[in-house]
Amino acid sequence: MTSARPAAESSLQLLLKDATLAGSWTLDPSRSVVSLRSRSMWGLAPVSGVFREISGDGTVTPGGEVTGTVAVAAGSVDTGNKKRDAHLRSAEFFDVGDHPHITVEVERVRPSGAGATVTGTLSVRGRTRPVSFSARVSVADQGEVWLDAELQVDRSDFGMTWNQLGMASMHNTITVHAVFTRT
């Protein structure tokens, strides 16, 4: 079993500056998870799901600059309820026919505190918004990098305003556990 140790700000900064992490990285979809949480029934019922298809890559320059992409197939959402999943795939939500992917384009990763601040853009349904969020970065025994984060998203920012009788929350939490390996 692979174990990972969190990279403190100073150690992450060193790993980026001394080019230890320099190179191309690929997201391992079999060991990575992107999930979502929301509330329905006027906040009384939690709703959670997972995206079954994810991909991604990243680059760390010898100078320590980090860029990359994480993409999920919007149609792969699985909440355990087929009727709800079909509705989430419809034009009222993800509109997977016209917008098959949800992507995060990472423009910068800056060591901060016990982890890092990730800055970039989130694109959903053809709308792109800036994002900045905290992440825990861990370096695993076998040279893997793990990134764990939660993003708070207001779905109305992306045109998903369907809300029958005001039952569904507009605020959602996206949780990411991304395992990157060198390519």
N, CA, C and O of each residue as an XYZ file, in Angstrom:
732
protein
N       0.836     -1.181      0.000
C       0.000      0.000      0.000
C       0.880      1.243      0.000
O       1.862      1.320      0.738
N       0.528      2.193     -0.816
C       1.273      3.433     -0.913
C       0.836      4.366      0.209
O      -0.356      4.496      0.485
N       1.792      5.006      0.845
C       1.440      6.013      1.842
C       1.976      7.350      1.360
O       2.905      7.425      0.557
N       1.367      8.383      1.871
C       1.784      9.726      1.478
C       2.009     10.546      2.726
O       1.359     10.335      3.750
N       2.918     11.466      2.635
C       3.146     12.391      3.743
C       2.833     13.795      3.249
O       3.261     14.198      2.168
N       2.073     14.541      4.066
C       1.747     15.900      3.662
C       3.011     16.729      3.490
O       3.970     16.592      4.249
N       2.994     17.570      2.507
C       4.124     18.464      2.262
C       3.813     19.796      2.931
O       2.884     20.495      2.526
N       4.582     20.150      3.950
C       4.433     21.457      4.580
C       4.855     22.523      3.581
O       5.514     22.228      2.584
N       4.473     23.756      3.854
C       4.774     24.846      2.922
C       6.250     24.879      2.558
O       6.594     24.979      1.380
N       7.123     24.796      3.553
C       8.553     24.898      3.259
C       9.057     23.716      2.447
O       9.869     23.896      1.540
N       8.584     22.493      2.759
C       9.061     21.339      1.995
C       8.495     21.337      0.582
O       9.193     20.959     -0.359
N       7.233     21.753      0.414
C       6.662     21.847     -0.927
C       7.404     22.905     -1.729
O       7.711     22.702     -2.904
N       7.689     24.025     -1.097
C       8.434     25.086     -1.766
C       9.796     24.574     -2.229
O      10.228     24.869     -3.343
N      10.470     23.807     -1.373
C      11.778     23.245     -1.733
C      11.656     22.268     -2.893
O      12.459     22.301     -3.826
N      10.642     21.388     -2.834
C      10.457     20.403     -3.898
C      10.182     21.077     -5.239
O      10.612     20.590     -6.284
N       9.464     22.199     -5.206
C       9.193     22.932     -6.442
C      10.429     23.688     -6.918
O      10.730     23.698     -8.112
N      11.137     24.314     -6.002
C      12.290     25.143     -6.391
C      13.519     24.333     -6.782
O      14.291     24.757     -7.641
N      13.710     23.163     -6.157
C      14.923     22.391     -6.504
C      14.681     21.444     -7.677
O      15.527     20.605     -7.987
N      13.532     21.578     -8.323
C      13.166     20.821     -9.529
C      12.920     19.342     -9.270
O      12.879     18.550    -10.211
N      12.755     18.956     -7.998
C      12.440     17.549     -7.680
C      11.157     17.110     -8.375
O      11.056     15.969     -8.826
N      10.180     18.003     -8.462
C       8.893     17.654     -9.059
C       8.780     18.064    -10.525
O       7.733     17.874    -11.144
N       9.846     18.621    -11.079
C       9.798     19.087    -12.466
C       9.495     17.932    -13.417
O      10.014     16.827    -13.261
N       8.650     18.209    -14.398
C       8.316     17.217    -15.411
C       6.833     17.198    -15.706
O       6.077     18.074    -15.287
N       6.443     16.176    -16.438
C       5.043     15.993    -16.817
C       4.412     14.951    -15.908
O       5.032     13.948    -15.553
N       3.179     15.210    -15.544
C       2.437     14.356    -14.624
C       1.086     14.006    -15.235
O       0.495     14.812    -15.953
N       0.597     12.790    -14.943
C      -0.704     12.346    -15.428
C      -1.558     11.912    -14.258
O      -1.077     11.242    -13.344
N      -2.823     12.293    -14.284
C      -3.765     11.876    -13.254
C      -4.072     10.394    -13.429
O      -4.345      9.940    -14.540
N      -4.029      9.649    -12.344
C      -4.376      8.224    -12.359
C      -5.872      8.118    -12.053
O      -6.271      8.244    -10.895
N      -6.711      7.886    -13.078
C      -8.156      7.888    -12.857
C      -8.637      6.726    -11.987
O      -9.701      6.818    -11.375
N      -7.881      5.650    -11.923
C      -8.307      4.510    -11.114
C      -8.123      4.759     -9.617
O      -8.697      4.044     -8.796
N      -7.330      5.762     -9.259
C      -7.062      6.047     -7.850
C      -7.458      7.461     -7.444
O      -7.186      7.890     -6.322
N      -8.096      8.177     -8.353
C      -8.533      9.543     -8.099
C     -10.054      9.584     -8.040
O     -10.732      8.762     -8.658
N     -10.584     10.552     -7.288
C     -12.033     10.659     -7.109
C     -12.438     12.128     -7.147
O     -11.807     12.975     -6.515
N     -13.503     12.418     -7.901
C     -14.137     13.730     -7.868
C     -15.596     13.489     -7.503
O     -16.317     12.779     -8.203
N     -16.017     14.090     -6.401
C     -17.387     13.872     -5.934
C     -18.062     15.208     -5.650
O     -17.410     16.251     -5.604
N     -19.380     15.160     -5.462
C     -20.133     16.370     -5.171
C     -21.099     16.111     -4.033
O     -21.558     14.990     -3.814
N     -21.397     17.202     -3.305
C     -22.376     17.160     -2.221
C     -23.248     18.399     -2.323
O     -22.786     19.489     -2.661
N     -24.509     18.200     -2.023
C     -25.454     19.308     -1.995
C     -26.549     18.933     -1.013
O     -26.486     17.885     -0.370
N     -27.550     19.792     -0.899
C     -28.683     19.503     -0.030
C     -29.964     19.741     -0.837
O     -30.037     20.636     -1.679
N     -30.958     18.918     -0.554
C     -32.244     19.028     -1.219
C     -33.332     19.059     -0.153
O     -33.029     19.001      1.039
N     -34.564     19.149     -0.554
C     -35.700     19.171      0.368
C     -35.519     20.274      1.411
O     -35.614     20.040      2.615
N     -35.253     21.491      0.906
C     -35.087     22.686      1.735
C     -33.960     22.518      2.757
O     -34.055     22.986      3.891
N     -32.882     21.832      2.325
C     -31.710     21.667      3.184
C     -31.763     20.488      4.114
O     -30.818     20.271      4.872
N     -32.833     19.712      4.091
C     -32.988     18.601      5.023
C     -32.344     17.301      4.546
O     -31.948     16.469      5.362
N     -32.238     17.125      3.239
C     -31.740     15.856      2.695
C     -30.409     16.057      1.982
O     -30.335     16.809      1.010
N     -29.362     15.397      2.454
C     -28.083     15.492      1.739
C     -28.138     14.687      0.445
O     -28.731     13.610      0.383
N     -27.509     15.237     -0.574
C     -27.391     14.553     -1.858
C     -25.908     14.483     -2.179
O     -25.206     15.492     -2.117
N     -25.431     13.297     -2.521
C     -24.018     13.165     -2.887
C     -23.907     12.296     -4.125
O     -24.792     11.501     -4.442
N     -22.797     12.474     -4.809
C     -22.550     11.691     -6.011
C     -21.080     11.713     -6.349
O     -20.282     12.421     -5.735
N     -20.750     10.921     -7.337
C     -19.368     10.830     -7.785
C     -19.365     10.861     -9.310
O     -20.304     10.398     -9.957
N     -18.296     11.412     -9.868
C     -18.116     11.369    -11.316
C     -17.245     10.156    -11.611
O     -16.134     10.044    -11.092
N     -17.745      9.250    -12.441
C     -17.065      7.970    -12.699
C     -15.941      8.073    -13.727
O     -15.106      7.172    -13.806
N     -15.899      9.153    -14.520
C     -14.863      9.306    -15.550
C     -14.126     10.622    -15.339
O     -14.698     11.703    -15.477
N     -12.827     10.503    -14.998
C     -12.009     11.704    -14.792
C     -10.662     11.516    -15.486
O     -10.189     10.396    -15.680
N     -10.069     12.633    -15.849
C      -8.747     12.600    -16.484
C      -8.017     13.883    -16.107
O      -8.619     14.819    -15.580
N      -6.742     13.916    -16.376
C      -6.000     15.133    -16.095
C      -4.525     14.979    -16.339
O      -4.010     13.873    -16.500
N      -3.852     16.111    -16.365
C      -2.404     16.123    -16.516
C      -1.884     17.420    -15.926
O      -2.647     18.348    -15.654
N      -0.599     17.470    -15.736
C       0.019     18.664    -15.191
C       1.476     18.747    -15.575
O       2.085     17.765    -16.001
N       2.022     19.932    -15.417
C       3.432     20.168    -15.706
C       4.015     21.014    -14.582
O       3.412     21.993    -14.142
N       5.190     20.620    -14.132
C       5.944     21.419    -13.184
C       7.234     21.814    -13.899
O       8.010     20.954    -14.315
N       7.455     23.112    -14.037
C       8.667     23.577    -14.719
C       9.857     23.466    -13.767
O       9.668     23.374    -12.554
N      11.084     23.474    -14.301
C      12.259     23.460    -13.415
C      12.276     24.641    -12.441
O      12.915     24.559    -11.392
N      11.592     25.729    -12.766
C      11.509     26.888    -11.879
C      10.397     26.791    -10.847
O      10.230     27.692    -10.025
N       9.627     25.687    -10.884
C       8.586     25.465     -9.886
C       7.206     25.957    -10.242
O       6.320     25.957     -9.387
N       6.990     26.380    -11.488
C       5.650     26.806    -11.914
C       4.810     25.561    -12.221
O       5.286     24.627    -12.866
N       3.563     25.559    -11.755
C       2.683     24.409    -11.917
C       1.466     24.819    -12.738
O       0.830     25.834    -12.453
N       1.145     24.023    -13.763
C      -0.070     24.196    -14.553
C      -0.663     22.818    -14.799
O       0.029     21.808    -14.673
N      -1.935     22.774    -15.146
C      -2.538     21.482    -15.432
C      -4.027     21.578    -15.649
O      -4.616     22.658    -15.609
N      -4.622     20.424    -15.880
C      -6.051     20.313    -16.144
C      -6.593     19.067    -15.468
O      -5.968     18.007    -15.496
N      -7.762     19.205    -14.863
C      -8.527     18.054    -14.395
C      -9.887     18.165    -15.057
O     -10.536     19.209    -14.985
N     -10.320     17.091    -15.701
C     -11.598     17.085    -16.408
C     -12.442     15.900    -15.956
O     -11.925     14.807    -15.726
N     -13.725     16.128    -15.833
C     -14.653     15.040    -15.546
C     -15.683     14.992    -16.666
O     -16.080     16.020    -17.215
N     -16.103     13.782    -16.990
C     -17.196     13.615    -17.942
C     -18.481     13.892    -17.172
O     -18.852     13.129    -16.279
N     -19.165     14.992    -17.520
C     -20.370     15.391    -16.792
C     -21.421     14.284    -16.807
O     -22.163     14.118    -15.839
N     -21.485     13.535    -17.890
C     -22.459     12.459    -18.008
C     -22.155     11.253    -17.141
O     -22.969     10.333    -17.052
N     -20.996     11.244    -16.502
C     -20.642     10.101    -15.656
C     -21.075     10.295    -14.211
O     -20.714      9.500    -13.343
N     -21.859     11.365    -13.940
C     -22.325     11.613    -12.575
C     -23.178     10.435    -12.101
O     -24.024      9.929    -12.838
N     -22.943     10.013    -10.873
C     -23.646      8.861    -10.306
C     -24.003      9.189     -8.860
O     -23.135      9.222     -7.988
N     -25.296      9.432     -8.616
C     -25.773      9.711     -7.261
C     -26.457      8.499     -6.640
O     -26.932      8.558     -5.506
N     -26.503      7.404     -7.388
C     -27.188      6.213     -6.894
C     -28.687      6.241     -7.155
O     -29.413      5.361     -6.693
N     -29.159      7.250     -7.895
C     -30.573      7.376     -8.216
C     -30.667      7.669     -9.714
O     -30.346      8.774    -10.149
N     -31.103      6.693    -10.498
C     -31.090      6.826    -11.960
C     -31.931      8.004    -12.455
O     -31.525      8.701    -13.384
N     -33.093      8.233    -11.849
C     -33.945      9.345    -12.271
C     -33.244     10.679    -12.000
O     -33.238     11.560    -12.861
N     -32.655     10.834    -10.814
C     -31.932     12.073    -10.491
C     -30.730     12.239    -11.405
O     -30.460     13.349    -11.865
N     -29.995     11.153    -11.683
C     -28.822     11.240    -12.559
C     -29.223     11.687    -13.960
O     -28.530     12.500    -14.572
N     -30.336     11.166    -14.473
C     -30.821     11.583    -15.797
C     -31.163     13.071    -15.783
O     -30.884     13.781    -16.748
N     -31.765     13.544    -14.692
C     -32.103     14.960    -14.586
C     -30.831     15.809    -14.522
O     -30.768     16.866    -15.150
N     -29.829     15.368    -13.782
C     -28.569     16.109    -13.707
C     -27.878     16.187    -15.068
O     -27.184     17.162    -15.355
N     -28.062     15.168    -15.904
C     -27.449     15.163    -17.242
C     -28.225     16.049    -18.231
O     -27.704     16.401    -19.290
N     -29.450     16.400    -17.890
C     -30.337     17.142    -18.803
C     -29.895     18.600    -18.951
O     -28.971     19.062    -18.283
N     -30.587     19.306    -19.848
C     -30.297     20.721    -20.101
C     -30.589     21.599    -18.885
O     -30.107     22.730    -18.826
N     -31.360     21.114    -17.920
C     -31.640     21.899    -16.719
C     -30.431     21.956    -15.770
O     -30.351     22.826    -14.903
N     -29.493     21.014    -15.953
C     -28.298     21.002    -15.110
C     -27.046     20.984    -15.987
O     -26.683     22.012    -16.560
N     -26.385     19.839    -16.099
C     -25.087     19.782    -16.785
C     -25.178     19.906    -18.305
O     -24.199     20.291    -18.945
N     -26.319     19.591    -18.891
C     -26.505     19.697    -20.349
C     -25.387     18.953    -21.082
O     -24.664     19.530    -21.894
N     -25.265     17.657    -20.775
C     -24.126     16.880    -21.281
C     -24.118     16.733    -22.801
O     -23.069     16.470    -23.388
N     -25.270     16.900    -23.442
C     -25.297     16.834    -24.905
C     -24.478     17.940    -25.537
O     -23.793     17.717    -26.535
N     -24.545     19.140    -24.958
C     -23.797     20.276    -25.492
C     -22.497     20.550    -24.736
O     -21.588     21.181    -25.275
N     -22.407     20.080    -23.495
C     -21.245     20.375    -22.645
C     -20.806     19.102    -21.916
O     -21.107     18.925    -20.736
N     -20.103     18.226    -22.613
C     -19.790     16.916    -22.044
C     -18.773     16.921    -20.896
O     -18.689     15.941    -20.155
N     -18.005     17.992    -20.734
C     -16.956     17.988    -19.710
C     -17.055     19.169    -18.756
O     -17.487     20.260    -19.128
N     -16.656     18.928    -17.550
C     -16.442     19.945    -16.531
C     -14.934     19.975    -16.322
O     -14.326     18.932    -16.079
N     -14.316     21.157    -16.411
C     -12.855     21.200    -16.311
C     -12.385     22.265    -15.327
O     -13.000     23.317    -15.155
N     -11.279     21.942    -14.703
C     -10.530     22.907    -13.906
C      -9.186     23.071    -14.600
O      -8.432     22.110    -14.752
N      -8.897     24.288    -15.016
C      -7.599     24.613    -15.605
C      -6.770     25.272    -14.505
O      -7.093     26.367    -14.046
N      -5.719     24.609    -14.092
C      -4.854     25.128    -13.038
C      -3.805     26.030    -13.679
O      -3.059     25.613    -14.565
N      -3.767     27.271    -13.214
C      -2.810     28.241    -13.734
C      -1.628     28.445    -12.793
O      -0.552     28.881    -13.202
N      -1.856     28.114    -11.507
C      -0.796     28.346    -10.532
C      -1.068     27.545     -9.270
O      -2.214     27.422     -8.837
N      -0.007     27.000     -8.680
C      -0.062     26.360     -7.369
C       1.010     27.032     -6.530
O       2.195     26.994     -6.862
N       0.575     27.653     -5.430
C       1.495     28.390     -4.571
C       1.481     27.767     -3.180
O       0.418     27.668     -2.566
N       2.655     27.340     -2.662
C       2.695     26.809     -1.303
C       2.143     27.836     -0.315
O       2.447     29.025     -0.401
N       1.323     27.353      0.630
C       0.781     28.225      1.664
C       0.330     27.371      2.839
O      -0.310     26.335      2.654
N       0.661     27.804      4.035
C       0.246     27.076      5.229
C       0.700     25.633      5.182
O       1.865     25.344      4.908
N      -0.235     24.723      5.453
C       0.074     23.294      5.458
C      -0.129     22.656      4.085
O      -0.118     21.431      3.966
N      -0.311     23.463      3.066
C      -0.555     22.905      1.738
C      -0.236     23.886      0.651
O       0.886     24.378      0.531
N      -1.264     24.166     -0.155
C      -1.053     25.045     -1.304
C      -2.349     25.772     -1.629
O      -3.435     25.330     -1.255
N      -2.221     26.888     -2.325
C      -3.359     27.589     -2.891
C      -3.326     27.347     -4.391
O      -2.331     27.622     -5.061
N      -4.426     26.829     -4.897
C      -4.553     26.525     -6.319
C      -5.406     27.619     -6.957
O      -6.484     27.944     -6.458
N      -4.921     28.181     -8.058
C      -5.630     29.248     -8.758
C      -5.805     28.834    -10.214
O      -4.885     28.305    -10.838
N      -6.992     29.081    -10.741
C      -7.246     28.754    -12.140
C      -8.660     29.106    -12.519
O      -9.213     30.100    -12.048
N      -9.256     28.275    -13.390
C     -10.627     28.504    -13.835
C     -11.408     27.195    -13.771
O     -10.851     26.108    -13.926
N     -12.709     27.329    -13.539
C     -13.635     26.207    -13.564
C     -14.604     26.462    -14.697
O     -15.197     27.536    -14.786
N     -14.767     25.464    -15.575
C     -15.695     25.587    -16.708
C     -16.777     24.526    -16.594
O     -16.494     23.331    -16.509
N     -18.020     24.987    -16.594
C     -19.194     24.119    -16.528
C     -20.224     24.696    -17.482
O     -20.496     25.896    -17.449
N     -20.802     23.852    -18.334
C     -21.858     24.290    -19.266
C     -21.434     25.454    -20.140
O     -22.256     26.312    -20.462
N     -20.175     25.502    -20.531
C     -19.708     26.558    -21.418
C     -19.440     27.882    -20.729
O     -19.118     28.869    -21.391
N     -19.566     27.921    -19.419
C     -19.261     29.137    -18.653
C     -17.994     28.899    -17.842
O     -17.835     27.858    -17.203
N     -17.109     29.865    -17.877
C     -15.830     29.754    -17.177
C     -15.748     30.831    -16.114
O     -16.002     32.007    -16.377
N     -15.390     30.415    -14.911
C     -15.267     31.343    -13.788
C     -13.920     31.126    -13.110
O     -13.427     29.999    -13.076
N     -13.314     32.184    -12.568
C     -12.060     32.011    -11.826
C     -12.319     31.259    -10.518
O     -13.374     31.407     -9.901
N     -11.342     30.456    -10.110
C     -11.413     29.758     -8.826
C     -10.065     29.863     -8.123
O      -9.012     29.954     -8.753
N     -10.138     29.846     -6.817
C      -8.947     29.782     -5.988
C      -9.356     28.998     -4.751
O     -10.360     29.316     -4.113
N      -8.585     27.980     -4.412
C      -8.954     27.138     -3.283
C      -7.706     26.555     -2.629
O      -6.647     26.448     -3.246
N      -7.863     26.187     -1.376
C      -6.780     25.551     -0.634
C      -6.760     24.065     -0.937
O      -7.802     23.451     -1.166
N      -5.573     23.498     -0.935
C      -5.411     22.066     -1.179
C      -4.318     21.519     -0.276
O      -3.356     22.210      0.061
N      -4.491     20.271      0.102
C      -3.417     19.551      0.778
C      -2.620     18.838     -0.298
O      -3.191     18.171     -1.162
N      -1.321     18.975     -0.248
C      -0.452     18.311     -1.212
C       0.382     17.315     -0.440
O       0.995     17.658      0.571
N       0.407     16.067     -0.919
C       1.194     15.015     -0.289
C       2.090     14.382     -1.334
O       1.718     14.260     -2.501
N       3.273     13.983     -0.901
C       4.202     13.279     -1.779
C       4.251     11.839     -1.290
O       4.588     11.584     -0.134
N       3.915     10.899     -2.168
C       3.821      9.491     -1.799
C       5.169      8.793     -1.955
O       6.085      9.287     -2.612
N       5.247      7.633     -1.328
C       6.470      6.832     -1.334
C       7.042      6.606     -2.723
O       8.257      6.641     -2.915
N       6.174      6.379     -3.677
C       6.627      5.983     -5.010
C       6.688      7.149     -5.989
O       6.532      6.959     -7.195
N       6.912      8.350     -5.476
C       7.059      9.507     -6.349
C       5.754     10.046     -6.889
O       5.745     10.769     -7.885
N       4.653      9.704     -6.246
C       3.362     10.246     -6.650
C       3.116     11.543     -5.896
O       3.686     11.785     -4.832
N       2.254     12.370     -6.472
C       1.796     13.574     -5.793
C       0.286     13.459     -5.656
O      -0.425     13.200     -6.627
N      -0.188     13.654     -4.435
C      -1.623     13.620     -4.157
C      -2.079     15.039     -3.856
O      -1.422     15.774     -3.118
N      -3.208     15.411     -4.436
C      -3.801     16.709     -4.178
C      -5.221     16.476     -3.676
O      -6.026     15.829     -4.345
N      -5.522     17.010     -2.490
C      -6.852     16.872     -1.898
C      -7.422     18.254     -1.652
O      -6.773     19.104     -1.042
N      -8.650     18.478     -2.134
C      -9.237     19.809     -2.014
C     -10.751     19.737     -2.007
O     -11.356     18.755     -2.439
N     -11.349     20.819     -1.496
C     -12.787     21.036     -1.594
C     -13.019     22.406     -2.200
O     -12.400     23.392     -1.799
N     -13.919     22.457     -3.172
C     -14.297     23.717     -3.808
C     -15.759     23.972     -3.502
O     -16.591     23.073     -3.623
N     -16.072     25.184     -3.109
C     -17.461     25.591     -2.907
C     -17.922     26.238     -4.203
O     -17.275     27.154     -4.710
N     -19.039     25.763     -4.739
C     -19.523     26.243     -6.032
C     -20.998     26.629     -5.913
O     -21.807     25.889     -5.353
N     -21.322     27.793     -6.447
C     -22.715     28.222     -6.584
C     -23.119     27.857     -8.009
O     -22.631     28.454     -8.968
N     -24.002     26.884     -8.145
C     -24.332     26.378     -9.476
C     -24.996     27.417    -10.363
O     -24.967     27.294    -11.588
N     -25.590     28.434     -9.766
C     -26.214     29.482    -10.591
C     -25.163     30.270    -11.371
O     -25.486     30.859    -12.403
N     -23.913     30.295    -10.902
C     -22.834     30.953    -11.650
C     -22.597     30.293    -13.009
O     -21.990     30.887    -13.900
N     -23.086     29.058    -13.156
C     -22.874     28.298    -14.378
C     -24.183     28.019    -15.121
O     -24.260     27.114    -15.952
N     -25.201     28.810    -14.809
C     -26.466     28.698    -15.524
C     -27.362     27.567    -15.075
O     -28.340     27.252    -15.752
N     -27.056     26.956    -13.960
C     -27.888     25.855    -13.455
C     -28.806     26.412    -12.376
O     -28.509     26.336    -11.184
N     -29.925     26.972    -12.818
C     -30.815     27.666    -11.893
C     -32.103     26.908    -11.602
O     -32.929     27.381    -10.822
N     -32.291     25.744    -12.212
C     -33.501     24.970    -11.933
C     -33.581     24.707    -10.437
O     -32.615     24.278     -9.807
N     -34.782     24.980     -9.879
C     -34.947     24.788     -8.442
C     -36.435     24.742     -8.127
O     -37.016     25.725     -7.668
N     -37.038     23.596     -8.376
C     -38.466     23.437     -8.175
C     -38.855     23.745     -6.724
O     -38.384     23.093     -5.792
N     -39.695     24.716     -6.556
C     -40.203     25.134     -5.245
C     -39.099     25.527     -4.266
O     -39.309     25.510     -3.053
N     -37.936     25.877     -4.782
C     -36.835     26.278     -3.909
C     -36.282     25.152     -3.051
O     -35.689     25.404     -2.002
N     -36.475     23.902     -3.490
C     -36.088     22.742     -2.688
C     -34.590     22.447     -2.724
O     -34.044     21.918     -1.756
N     -33.927     22.777     -3.814
C     -32.524     22.373     -3.978
C     -31.592     23.538     -3.670
O     -31.850     24.677     -4.060
N     -30.518     23.240     -2.974
C     -29.527     24.263     -2.656
C     -28.776     24.676     -3.914
O     -28.507     23.855     -4.791
N     -28.448     25.944     -3.986
C     -27.626     26.433     -5.091
C     -26.143     26.227     -4.780
O     -25.298     26.330     -5.669
N     -25.835     25.941     -3.529
C     -24.448     25.801     -3.091
C     -24.059     24.329     -3.041
O     -24.748     23.503     -2.444
N     -22.944     24.029     -3.680
C     -22.471     22.654     -3.782
C     -21.010     22.590     -3.363
O     -20.270     23.567     -3.479
N     -20.616     21.436     -2.881
C     -19.220     21.197     -2.527
C     -18.674     20.131     -3.461
O     -19.229     19.038     -3.565
N     -17.591     20.454     -4.135
C     -16.898     19.501     -4.992
C     -15.645     19.064     -4.235
O     -14.843     19.900     -3.819
N     -15.484     17.767     -4.061
C     -14.323     17.218     -3.362
C     -13.445     16.490     -4.371
O     -13.931     15.711     -5.192
N     -12.148     16.755     -4.297
C     -11.198     16.175     -5.248
C     -10.099     15.444     -4.482
O      -9.505     15.992     -3.553
N      -9.839     14.216     -4.878
C      -8.639     13.481     -4.462
C      -7.968     13.070     -5.768
O      -8.414     12.140     -6.440
N      -6.894     13.769     -6.118
C      -6.224     13.530     -7.400
C      -4.834     12.941     -7.145
O      -4.026     13.509     -6.411
N      -4.580     11.800     -7.762
C      -3.279     11.132     -7.654
C      -2.572     11.310     -8.993
O      -3.061     10.857    -10.028
N      -1.414     11.975     -8.963
C      -0.634     12.229    -10.168
C       0.645     11.385    -10.157
O       1.311     11.263     -9.128
N       0.974     10.811    -11.306
C       2.204     10.042    -11.467
C       3.003     10.656    -12.611
O       2.440     11.281    -13.510
N       4.317     10.472    -12.569
C       5.157     11.015    -13.643
C       4.911     10.279    -14.952
O       4.645      9.078    -14.983
N       5.012     11.064    -16.047
C       4.871     10.425    -17.360
C       6.220     10.389    -18.035
O       6.336      9.892    -19.156
